[in-house]
Amino acid sequence: MPPARSDRRLGFLLSELSHLLRCEFDRRVQAKRLGLTRAQWLMLRQLSFQEGCRQRELADALRFAPATVARQVERLAAAGWLDRRPDPCDRRARRLHLQPRARRTLAELQRMVTRFRAEYFADLPAARRIQLIDDLLVIRRNLLARRARAGGRPLRHASHAHLQAAR
């Protein structure tokens, strides 16, 4: 059997698709002149799912270094995207909450993502879209199981719980 062309290899294709999706998303966000970086958008998006969490919990969910989250939270708070409120159970800790500006922007970005998703899925019927996502979830599950059997640390990523919503 002849070797597969690189564009037919799953790893290559997934890597290229990931790159293309990120670049196009970034281009669209930059065109809106929102003043958010990808990391900041990811933090605000995750915070919308974990409203009132601590910085450490946000860092864990995103698999970001705590120092990185601390710097970004400082910037986001200074720019009016979120606020830090005292934790009623721990005087040293602060809970993170979205400001109305962030909620409006996240809603706008969600509309943009919905349009973008419709564009890149345009030539796939709905049943094939669902099957594609289901197949990728099986592959992910298999890889995570193999990783666990090999004694690797479990992977956690903010989008894992939300992959089903991508359908």
VEXDRENZA-281482 format. One record per residue: x, y, z of N, C-alpha, C in turn; residue in one letter. Coordinates in steps of 0.05 Angstrom, whole numbers, m for minus. Layout:
! VEXDRENZA-281482
+--------+--------+--------+--------+--------+--------+--------+--------+--------+------+
!   n_c1 !   n_c2 !   n_c3 !  ca_c1 !  ca_c2 !  ca_c3 !   c_c1 !   c_c2 !   c_c3 ! rest !
+--------+--------+--------+--------+--------+--------+--------+--------+--------+------+
!      X !      Y !      Z !      X !      Y !      Z !      X !      Y !      Z !    A !
...
+--------+--------+--------+--------+--------+--------+--------+--------+--------+------+
***
This chain:
! VEXDRENZA-281482
+--------+--------+--------+--------+--------+--------+--------+--------+--------+------+
!   n_c1 !   n_c2 !   n_c3 !  ca_c1 !  ca_c2 !  ca_c3 !   c_c1 !   c_c2 !   c_c3 ! rest !
+--------+--------+--------+--------+--------+--------+--------+--------+--------+------+
!     17 !    m24 !      0 !      0 !      0 !      0 !     18 !     25 !      0 !    M !
!     13 !     44 !    m18 !     29 !     68 !    m19 !     25 !     85 !      6 !    P !
!     46 !    100 !     14 !     43 !    118 !     37 !     21 !    139 !     32 !    P !
!      7 !    145 !     54 !    m14 !    166 !     52 !     m2 !    193 !     48 !    A !
!    m15 !    209 !     32 !     m7 !    237 !     30 !    m10 !    250 !     57 !    R !
!      7 !    270 !     63 !      6 !    283 !     89 !    m21 !    295 !     95 !    S !
!    m35 !    305 !     74 !    m62 !    317 !     80 !    m83 !    296 !     86 !    D !
!    m76 !    271 !     84 !    m95 !    249 !     91 !    m88 !    236 !    117 !    R !
!    m68 !    245 !    131 !    m60 !    235 !    157 !    m74 !    251 !    178 !    R !
!    m86 !    236 !    197 !   m103 !    249 !    217 !    m88 !    269 !    234 !    L !
!    m64 !    262 !    244 !    m49 !    280 !    261 !    m42 !    306 !    246 !    G !
!    m33 !    303 !    221 !    m26 !    327 !    205 !    m51 !    344 !    201 !    F !
!    m73 !    331 !    193 !    m98 !    345 !    187 !   m109 !    360 !    211 !    L !
!   m109 !    346 !    234 !   m119 !    359 !    259 !   m101 !    383 !    266 !    L !
!    m75 !    380 !    264 !    m57 !    402 !    270 !    m62 !    426 !    252 !    S !
!    m65 !    420 !    226 !    m69 !    442 !    207 !    m97 !    455 !    212 !    E !
!   m117 !    439 !    216 !   m144 !    450 !    222 !   m143 !    467 !    247 !    L !
!   m130 !    458 !    267 !   m128 !    473 !    292 !   m114 !    500 !    287 !    S !
!    m93 !    500 !    272 !    m79 !    525 !    265 !    m97 !    543 !    249 !    H !
!   m110 !    533 !    229 !   m128 !    549 !    212 !   m151 !    561 !    228 !    L !
!   m163 !    545 !    245 !   m185 !    555 !    262 !   m175 !    577 !    281 !    L !
!   m152 !    573 !    293 !   m142 !    594 !    312 !   m136 !    619 !    297 !    R !
!   m122 !    617 !    274 !   m115 !    641 !    259 !   m139 !    657 !    249 !    C !
!   m159 !    642 !    239 !   m183 !    656 !    229 !   m199 !    668 !    252 !    E !
!   m201 !    654 !    275 !   m214 !    665 !    298 !   m200 !    690 !    307 !    F !
!   m173 !    689 !    310 !   m158 !    712 !    318 !   m162 !    736 !    299 !    D !
!   m163 !    730 !    273 !   m167 !    751 !    253 !   m194 !    765 !    258 !    R !
!   m214 !    749 !    262 !   m241 !    760 !    266 !   m243 !    776 !    292 !    R !
!   m231 !    766 !    313 !   m231 !    780 !    339 !   m216 !    807 !    336 !    V !
!   m193 !    806 !    323 !   m177 !    830 !    320 !   m192 !    851 !    303 !    Q !
!   m207 !    842 !    283 !   m223 !    860 !    266 !   m244 !    875 !    283 !    A !
!   m253 !    863 !    304 !   m273 !    876 !    321 !   m261 !    896 !    341 !    K !
!   m234 !    895 !    343 !   m219 !    914 !    360 !   m229 !    914 !    389 !    R !
!   m231 !    890 !    400 !   m240 !    886 !    427 !   m219 !    891 !    448 !    L !
!   m194 !    889 !    440 !   m172 !    893 !    459 !   m167 !    868 !    476 !    G !
!   m175 !    845 !    467 !   m171 !    820 !    482 !   m152 !    802 !    468 !    L !
!   m134 !    790 !    483 !   m117 !    769 !    472 !   m132 !    742 !    473 !    T !
!   m121 !    722 !    460 !   m133 !    696 !    461 !   m134 !    685 !    489 !    R !
!   m113 !    689 !    504 !   m112 !    679 !    532 !   m133 !    693 !    549 !    A !
!   m137 !    719 !    545 !   m157 !    734 !    560 !   m185 !    725 !    552 !    Q !
!   m190 !    721 !    526 !   m216 !    711 !    518 !   m221 !    684 !    530 !    W !
!   m202 !    666 !    529 !   m205 !    640 !    541 !   m212 !    642 !    571 !    L !
!   m198 !    660 !    585 !   m203 !    663 !    613 !   m232 !    673 !    618 !    M !
!   m240 !    693 !    603 !   m267 !    704 !    606 !   m288 !    683 !    600 !    L !
!   m283 !    668 !    578 !   m302 !    647 !    570 !   m304 !    626 !    592 !    R !
!   m281 !    617 !    602 !   m281 !    597 !    624 !   m295 !    608 !    649 !    Q !
!   m290 !    633 !    654 !   m302 !    646 !    678 !   m332 !    647 !    675 !    L !
!   m342 !    649 !    650 !   m371 !    649 !    646 !   m383 !    622 !    654 !    S !
!   m367 !    600 !    653 !   m376 !    574 !    661 !   m372 !    569 !    691 !    F !
!   m353 !    584 !    703 !   m345 !    580 !    731 !   m347 !    606 !    746 !    Q !
!   m368 !    621 !    742 !   m371 !    647 !    755 !   m366 !    645 !    785 !    E !
!   m350 !    662 !    795 !   m344 !    663 !    824 !   m322 !    644 !    833 !    G !
!   m307 !    634 !    814 !   m284 !    616 !    821 !   m260 !    633 !    831 !    C !
!   m241 !    619 !    843 !   m216 !    631 !    851 !   m197 !    630 !    827 !    R !
!   m176 !    647 !    828 !   m156 !    647 !    807 !   m144 !    620 !    803 !    Q !
!   m138 !    606 !    825 !   m126 !    580 !    823 !   m143 !    560 !    809 !    R !
!   m169 !    561 !    814 !   m188 !    544 !    800 !   m189 !    550 !    771 !    E !
!   m188 !    575 !    764 !   m188 !    583 !    736 !   m162 !    573 !    722 !    L !
!   m140 !    576 !    736 !   m114 !    567 !    725 !   m115 !    536 !    720 !    A !
!   m126 !    522 !    740 !   m128 !    493 !    737 !   m146 !    485 !    714 !    D !
!   m168 !    498 !    711 !   m187 !    491 !    689 !   m175 !    496 !    662 !    A !
!   m159 !    517 !    660 !   m148 !    524 !    634 !   m120 !    512 !    629 !    L !
!   m109 !    499 !    650 !    m82 !    489 !    649 !    m62 !    511 !    643 !    R !
!    m66 !    534 !    655 !    m48 !    557 !    654 !    m32 !    558 !    680 !    F !
!     m9 !    569 !    678 !      7 !    574 !    703 !     m7 !    594 !    720 !    A !
!     m8 !    590 !    747 !    m21 !    609 !    765 !    m10 !    637 !    761 !    P !
!     16 !    640 !    757 !     27 !    667 !    754 !     16 !    681 !    728 !    A !
!     12 !    665 !    707 !      1 !    676 !    682 !    m27 !    686 !    687 !    T !
!    m43 !    669 !    701 !    m71 !    677 !    707 !    m71 !    702 !    725 !    V !
!    m54 !    703 !    744 !    m53 !    727 !    762 !    m47 !    752 !    746 !    A !
!    m28 !    751 !    727 !    m22 !    775 !    711 !    m46 !    782 !    693 !    R !
!    m58 !    762 !    681 !    m80 !    768 !    663 !   m105 !    778 !    678 !    Q !
!   m110 !    767 !    702 !   m132 !    776 !    718 !   m128 !    805 !    726 !    V !
!   m103 !    812 !    733 !    m97 !    840 !    739 !   m104 !    858 !    715 !    E !
!    m95 !    850 !    692 !   m100 !    866 !    668 !   m130 !    868 !    662 !    R !
!   m144 !    845 !    663 !   m173 !    844 !    658 !   m189 !    861 !    678 !    L !
!   m181 !    860 !    703 !   m194 !    876 !    723 !   m190 !    906 !    718 !    A !
!   m165 !    913 !    712 !   m158 !    941 !    707 !   m173 !    952 !    682 !    A !
!   m178 !    934 !    663 !   m192 !    943 !    638 !   m223 !    941 !    641 !    A !
!   m233 !    932 !    664 !   m261 !    931 !    668 !   m276 !    907 !    658 !    G !
!   m261 !    885 !    653 !   m273 !    860 !    643 !   m283 !    843 !    665 !    W !
!   m270 !    844 !    688 !   m279 !    827 !    711 !   m272 !    842 !    737 !    L !
!   m283 !    832 !    758 !   m276 !    842 !    784 !   m270 !    819 !    803 !    D !
!   m255 !    826 !    824 !   m247 !    807 !    844 !   m261 !    815 !    870 !    R !
!   m276 !    796 !    880 !   m291 !    801 !    905 !   m280 !    783 !    927 !    R !
!   m282 !    792 !    952 !   m272 !    776 !    974 !   m286 !    749 !    976 !    P !
!   m271 !    729 !    982 !   m283 !    702 !    987 !   m294 !    702 !   1015 !    D !
!   m319 !    696 !   1019 !   m331 !    697 !   1046 !   m319 !    675 !   1065 !    P !
!   m306 !    655 !   1054 !   m295 !    633 !   1070 !   m265 !    636 !   1075 !    C !
!   m252 !    653 !   1060 !   m223 !    656 !   1062 !   m215 !    685 !   1057 !    D !
!   m207 !    699 !   1077 !   m201 !    728 !   1075 !   m178 !    733 !   1055 !    R !
!   m161 !    714 !   1051 !   m138 !    718 !   1032 !   m146 !    714 !   1003 !    R !
!   m167 !    700 !    998 !   m175 !    693 !    970 !   m195 !    713 !    959 !    A !
!   m195 !    714 !    933 !   m214 !    731 !    918 !   m229 !    713 !    898 !    R !
!   m254 !    719 !    894 !   m271 !    706 !    875 !   m274 !    723 !    850 !    R !
!   m273 !    711 !    827 !   m274 !    726 !    801 !   m302 !    727 !    790 !    L !
!   m310 !    751 !    781 !   m337 !    755 !    770 !   m335 !    772 !    745 !    H !
!   m350 !    765 !    725 !   m351 !    780 !    700 !   m365 !    806 !    704 !    L !
!   m355 !    827 !    691 !   m369 !    852 !    690 !   m389 !    851 !    667 !    Q !
!   m409 !    869 !    667 !   m428 !    869 !    645 !   m415 !    872 !    617 !    P !
!   m394 !    887 !    616 !   m379 !    891 !    590 !   m370 !    863 !    580 !    R !
!   m360 !    847 !    597 !   m350 !    820 !    589 !   m373 !    803 !    580 !    A !
!   m395 !    804 !    594 !   m418 !    788 !    586 !   m428 !    796 !    558 !    R !
!   m429 !    822 !    553 !   m438 !    831 !    526 !   m418 !    822 !    505 !    R !
!   m392 !    824 !    510 !   m372 !    817 !    491 !   m372 !    787 !    486 !    T !
!   m375 !    771 !    507 !   m376 !    742 !    504 !   m401 !    734 !    487 !    L !
!   m423 !    748 !    491 !   m447 !    742 !    475 !   m441 !    749 !    445 !    A !
!   m428 !    771 !    441 !   m421 !    779 !    413 !   m402 !    759 !    401 !    E !
!   m382 !    750 !    416 !   m363 !    731 !    406 !   m377 !    704 !    401 !    L !
!   m396 !    697 !    418 !   m410 !    671 !    413 !   m426 !    673 !    387 !    Q !
!   m438 !    696 !    381 !   m451 !    699 !    355 !   m432 !    696 !    332 !    R !
!   m408 !    708 !    336 !   m387 !    706 !    315 !   m379 !    677 !    311 !    M !
!   m375 !    663 !    333 !   m366 !    635 !    332 !   m388 !    618 !    318 !    V !
!   m413 !    624 !    324 !   m435 !    609 !    311 !   m434 !    613 !    281 !    T !
!   m430 !    638 !    272 !   m429 !    643 !    243 !   m404 !    629 !    231 !    R !
!   m382 !    631 !    245 !   m357 !    619 !    236 !   m361 !    589 !    233 !    F !
!   m372 !    576 !    253 !   m377 !    547 !    253 !   m395 !    540 !    229 !    R !
!   m416 !    556 !    224 !   m433 !    550 !    201 !   m417 !    552 !    175 !    A !
!   m398 !    570 !    173 !   m382 !    572 !    149 !   m364 !    548 !    145 !    E !
!   m350 !    539 !    167 !   m332 !    516 !    162 !   m346 !    489 !    161 !    Y !
!   m371 !    488 !    170 !   m386 !    463 !    167 !   m405 !    465 !    143 !    F !
!   m404 !    486 !    127 !   m423 !    492 !    106 !   m430 !    468 !     88 !    A !
!   m410 !    453 !     79 !   m415 !    431 !     60 !   m419 !    404 !     73 !    D !
!   m423 !    403 !     99 !   m428 !    378 !    113 !   m456 !    378 !    123 !    L !
!   m472 !    358 !    115 !   m499 !    355 !    126 !   m497 !    352 !    157 !    P !
!   m519 !    359 !    170 !   m519 !    359 !    200 !   m512 !    331 !    211 !    A !
!   m523 !    310 !    199 !   m517 !    283 !    209 !   m487 !    276 !    207 !    A !
!   m474 !    285 !    186 !   m446 !    280 !    183 !   m429 !    297 !    203 !    R !
!   m439 !    321 !    209 !   m426 !    338 !    229 !   m426 !    324 !    256 !    R !
!   m449 !    314 !    263 !   m452 !    300 !    288 !   m434 !    275 !    289 !    I !
!   m434 !    260 !    267 !   m417 !    236 !    266 !   m388 !    243 !    268 !    Q !
!   m380 !    264 !    255 !   m352 !    273 !    256 !   m344 !    279 !    285 !    L !
!   m360 !    295 !    298 !   m354 !    302 !    326 !   m353 !    276 !    343 !    I !
!   m373 !    259 !    339 !   m374 !    234 !    354 !   m349 !    217 !    350 !    D !
!   m340 !    215 !    325 !   m316 !    200 !    318 !   m291 !    212 !    332 !    D !
!   m289 !    238 !    331 !   m267 !    251 !    344 !   m267 !    247 !    375 !    L !
!   m291 !    247 !    386 !   m294 !    242 !    415 !   m285 !    213 !    422 !    L !
!   m290 !    194 !    404 !   m281 !    167 !    408 !   m251 !    166 !    408 !    V !
!   m239 !    179 !    388 !   m210 !    180 !    386 !   m198 !    192 !    411 !    I !
!   m209 !    215 !    420 !   m199 !    228 !    444 !   m202 !    210 !    468 !    R !
!   m225 !    197 !    472 !   m229 !    178 !    494 !   m208 !    156 !    493 !    R !
!   m203 !    145 !    470 !   m183 !    123 !    467 !   m155 !    133 !    475 !    N !
!   m148 !    157 !    466 !   m121 !    168 !    473 !   m119 !    174 !    503 !    L !
!   m140 !    185 !    515 !   m140 !    190 !    544 !   m138 !    164 !    560 !    L !
!   m152 !    143 !    551 !   m151 !    117 !    564 !   m123 !    106 !    562 !    A !
!   m111 !    108 !    539 !    m83 !     98 !    535 !    m64 !    113 !    553 !    R !
!    m68 !    139 !    554 !    m51 !    156 !    572 !    m54 !    147 !    601 !    R !
!    m78 !    143 !    609 !    m83 !    135 !    637 !    m70 !    108 !    643 !    A !
!    m73 !     89 !    625 !    m61 !     62 !    629 !    m30 !     64 !    630 !    R !
!    m19 !     83 !    616 !     10 !     87 !    616 !     20 !    103 !    640 !    A !
!      1 !    111 !    657 !      9 !    125 !    681 !     12 !    155 !    677 !    G !
!      3 !    166 !    655 !      6 !    195 !    650 !    m15 !    210 !    666 !    G !
!     m9 !    236 !    671 !    m28 !    253 !    685 !    m52 !    256 !    668 !    R !
!    m76 !    256 !    681 !   m100 !    261 !    665 !   m100 !    289 !    654 !    P !
!   m109 !    292 !    630 !   m111 !    318 !    617 !   m137 !    331 !    624 !    L !
!   m136 !    356 !    631 !   m160 !    372 !    635 !   m158 !    397 !    618 !    R !
!   m179 !    402 !    604 !   m179 !    426 !    588 !   m207 !    438 !    590 !    H !
!   m208 !    464 !    589 !   m234 !    478 !    593 !   m254 !    469 !    572 !    A !
!   m245 !    463 !    548 !   m265 !    457 !    527 !   m275 !    428 !    528 !    S !
!   m263 !    411 !    543 !   m271 !    383 !    543 !   m301 !    380 !    550 !    H !
!   m309 !    394 !    571 !   m337 !    392 !    579 !   m356 !    405 !    559 !    A !
!   m345 !    420 !    541 !   m362 !    435 !    523 !   m359 !    425 !    494 !    H !
!   m345 !    403 !    490 !   m343 !    392 !    463 !   m370 !    385 !    451 !    L !
!   m387 !    374 !    467 !   m413 !    366 !    456 !   m428 !    390 !    445 !    Q !
!   m424 !    414 !    457 !   m437 !    438 !    447 !   m427 !    446 !    420 !    A !
!   m403 !    436 !    412 !   m392 !    443 !    386 !   m407 !    431 !    363 !    A !
!   m424 !    412 !    369 !   m439 !    399 !    348 !   m458 !    419 !    337 !    R !
+--------+--------+--------+--------+--------+--------+--------+--------+--------+------+
***
